[in-house]
Amino acid sequence: MIQAMEVLTPPVGRKVEESLRQIKAFQHMRKTDGAEVTPSGWEPRKKILKPGDE
């Protein structure tokens, strides 16, 4: 299932590590059914967020 897509025009260099980090964040959110979400720059085993009005 595709959850996100990035198109860059003109082509520019990107870090593969960042793409993998984003995939892991999407997988984590799906695994927890959205009960936990990931902040910007999140890495596995780092602090997560609980969704809410705050």
DONURO-279945 format. One line per field, with one value per atom (N, C-alpha, C): residue number from 1; residue in one letter; x, y, z. Coordinates in steps of 0.2 Angstrom, whole numbers, plus 5000, padded with zeros to 4 digits. Layout:
REM residues N
num: [NUM,...]
residuo: [A,...]
xx: [X,...]
yy: [Y,...]
zz: [Z,...]
This chain:
REM residues 54
num: [1,1,1,2,2,2,3,3,3,4,4,4,5,5,5,6,6,6,7,7,7,8,8,8,9,9,9,10,10,10,11,11,11,12,12,12,13,13,13,14,14,14,15,15,15,16,16,16,17,17,17,18,18,18,19,19,19,20,20,20,21,21,21,22,22,22,23,23,23,24,24,24,25,25,25,26,26,26,27,27,27,28,28,28,29,29,29,30,30,30,31,31,31,32,32,32,33,33,33,34,34,34,35,35,35,36,36,36,37,37,37,38,38,38,39,39,39,40,40,40,41,41,41,42,42,42,43,43,43,44,44,44,45,45,45,46,46,46,47,47,47,48,48,48,49,49,49,50,50,50,51,51,51,52,52,52,53,53,53,54,54,54]
residuo: [M,M,M,I,I,I,Q,Q,Q,A,A,A,M,M,M,E,E,E,V,V,V,L,L,L,T,T,T,P,P,P,P,P,P,V,V,V,G,G,G,R,R,R,K,K,K,V,V,V,E,E,E,E,E,E,S,S,S,L,L,L,R,R,R,Q,Q,Q,I,I,I,K,K,K,A,A,A,F,F,F,Q,Q,Q,H,H,H,M,M,M,R,R,R,K,K,K,T,T,T,D,D,D,G,G,G,A,A,A,E,E,E,V,V,V,T,T,T,P,P,P,S,S,S,G,G,G,W,W,W,E,E,E,P,P,P,R,R,R,K,K,K,K,K,K,I,I,I,L,L,L,K,K,K,P,P,P,G,G,G,D,D,D,E,E,E]
xx: [5004,5000,5004,5003,5007,5003,5007,5004,5007,5012,5015,5019,5020,5024,5027,5033,5037,5040,5038,5040,5044,5051,5055,5057,5055,5057,5060,5066,5070,5073,5076,5079,5084,5084,5089,5091,5097,5099,5095,5094,5090,5094,5093,5096,5092,5094,5090,5088,5092,5091,5085,5083,5077,5071,5071,5066,5064,5070,5069,5066,5068,5065,5058,5056,5049,5045,5047,5044,5043,5048,5047,5042,5042,5037,5030,5029,5022,5020,5025,5024,5022,5026,5024,5017,5015,5009,5003,5004,4999,4999,5005,5005,5001,5001,4998,4990,4988,4982,4981,4986,4986,4985,4986,4986,4993,4998,5004,5006,5008,5011,5018,5021,5028,5030,5034,5035,5041,5042,5047,5054,5057,5064,5064,5058,5057,5061,5064,5068,5065,5066,5063,5066,5062,5064,5065,5063,5063,5056,5055,5048,5043,5037,5031,5026,5021,5016,5010,5005,4998,4994,4990,4986,4981,4979,4974,4973,4969,4968,4974,4978,4984,4989]
yy: [4994,5000,5006,5011,5017,5022,5025,5030,5037,5037,5044,5043,5049,5049,5056,5056,5062,5063,5068,5069,5076,5075,5081,5083,5089,5092,5098,5099,5094,5089,5084,5079,5082,5080,5082,5076,5076,5071,5070,5064,5063,5058,5058,5053,5047,5041,5035,5034,5035,5034,5038,5044,5048,5044,5041,5038,5032,5028,5022,5024,5030,5032,5034,5037,5038,5032,5027,5021,5017,5017,5015,5018,5025,5029,5027,5026,5024,5017,5013,5006,5006,5010,5011,5013,5018,5021,5016,5012,5007,5002,5000,4994,4996,5002,5004,5007,5006,5008,5016,5020,5027,5029,5024,5026,5030,5029,5032,5035,5041,5045,5047,5048,5050,5057,5061,5068,5068,5074,5075,5072,5069,5066,5060,5057,5051,5046,5042,5036,5030,5024,5019,5019,5017,5017,5025,5030,5036,5038,5044,5046,5047,5044,5045,5050,5051,5056,5052,5054,5052,5057,5055,5060,5063,5069,5072,5080,5083,5090,5095,5093,5097,5096]
zz: [5000,5000,5000,4995,4995,5000,5004,5009,5007,5004,5002,4996,4993,4987,4986,4984,4983,4976,4973,4966,4966,4964,4964,4957,4955,4948,4949,4946,4943,4948,4946,4950,4955,4961,4966,4970,4973,4977,4983,4985,4992,4996,5002,5006,5007,5005,5006,5013,5017,5025,5027,5024,5025,5023,5017,5014,5018,5021,5025,5032,5034,5041,5040,5035,5034,5033,5029,5029,5036,5040,5046,5051,5050,5053,5051,5045,5042,5045,5045,5047,5055,5059,5066,5067,5063,5064,5062,5057,5055,5060,5063,5068,5074,5076,5082,5080,5074,5072,5073,5073,5074,5081,5086,5093,5095,5091,5092,5085,5085,5079,5080,5075,5075,5073,5077,5076,5070,5068,5063,5065,5061,5063,5067,5068,5073,5070,5075,5073,5078,5076,5080,5087,5092,5099,5102,5098,5100,5103,5106,5108,5103,5104,5100,5103,5099,5101,5101,5106,5106,5102,5097,5094,5098,5097,5101,5099,5103,5101,5103,5107,5109,5104]
